[in-house]
Amino acid sequence: MSVIAATALDRLMLATRIAGSAAAVDQGRAYAFAAEQIALRRVASLVSRDPTRLTLDGGWLGRDFTLPLPGGEGRARLTDANNCFNLNSLVAEVTPGRLSQRSGAVAQFAALMKLIGIGDGEAQQIAGATADWIDSDSNEGPLGAEDNAYRGMQAHYLAANRKMVDVSEVVAVRGVTPKVYAKLKPWICVIPSADPVKLNVNTLSAEQAPLIAMLLPGELTVADARAALATRPAGGYGSSVRFWEARAFEGRKPPQDVAEQAGVTSRWLMLTTKVTMGDGVLTARSLIDANGGAASAGQAPPVIVRRDWGESD
């Protein structure tokens, strides 16, 4: 009887701990949802202030905001999700569901890799293989890789031939080793849109200068880009034209489509929320569309388009 009683008590204690843990997770999620609503209101306020320009005014970017909670604590941080290389920009959606490689973006991706210390040949192969991984056809592009390349690997699989939904998918691309991924991760992202990369020169930090230098492969140096960001006016650049008129770019006139990739506003923002409840920590990463799905800012309220639970890899 004593053995049975001890076993029953042990199981009861385990069930109680499991129930308590589940309740803490549910409560943590509820707090994370509340943080999202606060962030959406904040983003709406920023957009309504000036739909044509988003700057660092107000200290909203990259700053931890503490959320005092009953029995715990929450921390929320907004970052600019525009300021990275969107892997889905390697393709253009020529018709609904039909993705075709964008050669200019492939060249820019290769240039970015070279700027952060990846060898020229390796960078070219990874850029071509990543574009092949996403585009709809099964034809290998220059230095690319399609189904045949992956069938020959020890673990057989096929190219996705669709847009990525998470940056970790790039590790399946031929040539992306753990070492390469570690270098790439701070510079890449995955946004639902397949539009060309459009950076916000008003929120980029000087350390992110390679993202500007990649726009004109072989023509801009990281030092030039860093100088243009370091001399940014207090209220930010008023337009893309003003940015390219910076002294650091004197004598250079980028093509119109490239010039527009250095924008002064941001459609995509990332909210990272960490909720601590007792010994448990729940992390949520929420991608915000500041345009609310509309063509431009101010026409619709901001919305959450993707939410990931747990730490990113």
N, C-alpha and C positions, 0 to 999 in steps of 0.2 A: 504493500500500500504506500509505503514511504517513497519507493522508486517511482511509482505512478504519479504521486502527488508532486514530486520534484520535477518530473518530465512535463507535467501539465503546467506547472508554474513557469518553467523555462519557456515553454511555447507561448504562454500568455504574455510574458515579458517581451518576447520577440515580436509578437503581433502588435503589442502596444507601441514598440519602437517604430515598426513599419508604418503604423497608422499615423504616428506623430510626424515621421519624416514626410509622408505623403501630404499631410496637412500643411507642413512648413513649405513644401514645394508649391502647393496651390496658393498659399498666401503670398509667397515670393512672386509668383507669376502675376497675381492681382496687383501687387505693387509695381511690377515692371510695366503692366498695361497702363497704370495710372501715370507713370513717368512718361510714357509715350504720349499721352494726352497733353501733359504739360509741355513737352517738346514740340508737339504739333502747333500748339497755341503760340509758342515762342517763335517758331519758324514763320507762321502766318504773320506775326507782328513784324518780323524782319523783312518779309517780302512786301508787305503793304507799305512799309516806310519808303522803299524805293525798289519797284519791281525790275528795274533795269540794271541794278548794281548791288552786289553783296560784298561787304568789306569786313574787316576785323573790328570795326567800331563796336564798343559795348563789351568786348572781351568774352564773346560767346564761344569762340572756336577753341577746341582742345582744352577747355577748362573743366575741372571736376566740380559738379554741383552736388552738395550733400543733401540728402533727403532724410530727415529724422523720422524714424518709423517706430511704432510700438513694438518693443521686443527685438529691435534690430536697427539696421542702418542701410540706406541706399545711396549709391553714387551714380550719377548720370553724366555723360560727356557727349557733346556734339562735335563731329568732325566733318570736314568737307570731303564727300565721297567722289567729287569730280576730279580731285587732284591725284590721279593715278592713271596707269594705262589700263583701260578697259579691254580685256581680252576679246570681248565680243565685237569690238570695233574693227577687228581684223577682217570682218566680212560685212557686206552690205545686203540688206534684205530687198532683193530686186523685185520679187513678187511675194505675197504672203507665204511664209514657210520656205521660200527658196533663197538660200544664202550663197553669195558669190564673193570670192576673195577681193579685198581692197588692197591693191598693190602698194599704195602710198603708206597705208597703216602697217603693212608687213615691214617696209623699209624703216619706219619709225620705231617699231618694236625691236628690230635688230640693232638700230642705233642706240636705243636706250640700254640694251644689254651690254653693248660695247662700252658705253659710258660708265656703267657700274662695275666693270671689271671682268666681263665674260669675253672670251676670245672671239675674234672676228668670224672665223669659220664656224665655230660652235653657235654663235649668235644667229648667223644666217640660217643654219639648219634648224634651229629651234623655232625661229620665226616662221619659216616655211612649213614646218611640221604642225605647228599650232594652228595656222590658217587652214591647213588641210584637215585637221581634226574637227574644225567647226563647220567648214563649208559643206554644201549639200551634195556635191558630186563625189565620185570615187576615183577621180583622176589626180594623180600626183602632180603637184606644182613643182617649180624649180626648188630643189633641195628639200622637198616636202616628204610626207609619209602618209600613205593610206592603208587600207585593209591588209594588203600583202605584207607590208612591213611589220604589222602587229601579229599577223598569223605566224610569222617565223620566230616570234619570241617564245621564251620558255613557258610563260603564262599566256595562252592564246586569247586575244580579244580583237575587237574591231574598232575603227574610228567612230566617234559619236555622231558626226555629221549633223550637229545641232548646236545651238548656242549653249554656252556653259552657264551653270547656275551657282557655282562656287569656285573660288580660285584653286582649291585643292585638286580639282579635276586636271589641272595642267601637269601634274606629276605623272599622268598616264601617257603624256605625249613623248614620242621618241626623243631622246637626248636630254630630257629634264631629269637630272640626277638630284638626289637630296641636297648636294652642295649647291647646284644651280638654283634649286627652288628656294633655298635659304637666302640667296642673294636677291632673287626676284621678288620674293613675297612682299617686302615693304613698298614695292613700286607698282604692283599690279592689283587689279580688282576685277570683279565681274558685276556689271550693271545690266539690267534686262534689255536695255536699248542697244542696237547695233549701229548707232550713229557714230561718226568720227569722234575721237577723243576731243573734249573741249575743257580745257583747264580754266581755273579762275585765278588770274594773275594778281588779284587783290587779296587772296587768302593763302597763296603758295608761300612757303617759307624759303629762305635762302638755301637750306639744305636740300630742297626739292628742285634745285636748278636743272639737274639732268632732264627733267620732264620737259622743260622749255627747250633745252639744247637738242633734244631728239626731234623736234618739229622740223628742223632743217638739217638733216643728216649731213655731216661733213662741212657745214657752213657756219654753224654756231658752236662756240665753246661753252663749257660749263661756267667758265669765268665770266663770259659775256652775259649769260643768263642770270648769274648770281648778282652781277652789278646792276642789272635792270630791276631785279627784285629788291635789292638793298636800297636803291634810290627811289623806291615807290613813294608817291606823295602820301601825306598823312591821311587823307581821305580816300586813298586808293586811286587807281587809274580810272578816268571817266569812260574810256572806250578802248577797244582793241587797237584802234588807230593810234591813240595816245601812247599805248604801251610800246608799239613798234617804232615810235618816234624817239624812244629813250636813247640817250647818248651812246650807250653800250652797243646799240644796233646801227649806228651811223653808217650809211652807205649800203645797207641791206634792205631790200624790199621783197618780203616773201609773197608768194602767190596768194590770191584772195582767199582760197579755200584753207590754206595753211594759216594765214593771218587770223582767220576767224576761230582757229582752234585755241587761241589765247584770248579767252573771254573775260568778262568782268562780273559775271554772275554765276550762280551754282544751282543746278536743278536737283542734284542728288546730295543728300546729307546722311550721315550714319550716326545713330544714337546707340551708345553702349551703356547698358545699365547693369550694375552689380548690386544685388540685394543680399545682405547678410542677415540670416536668421539663426541665432544660436551658433552652432558649429558649422552650419551649412552656408554655402555661397551659390547663388543662382545668377548666371550671366545671360543677358539677352542682347543681341545685336539687331537693330531694326533699321532697315533702309527706308529713307523718307524721300518721296517725290515731292519737292517743293512746289511744282507746277500742278500737282493734283491730277496728272494725266492730260492736262491741257497743253496746247502748243507753246504757250509762254506763261511766265509767272503772273500771278494776280488774277487769273481768270477762274481759278478753282481753288478750294482749300487744299493744303498739303495732306498727303495720305501716306500710310505705311504700305509698302509694296512687298516687303519680305521681312521675315523675322527668323532669326536663328537662335537656338538655345544652347548654352554651354560655351566654353572657351573655343576660340578658333584654333585650328591646328598650327 
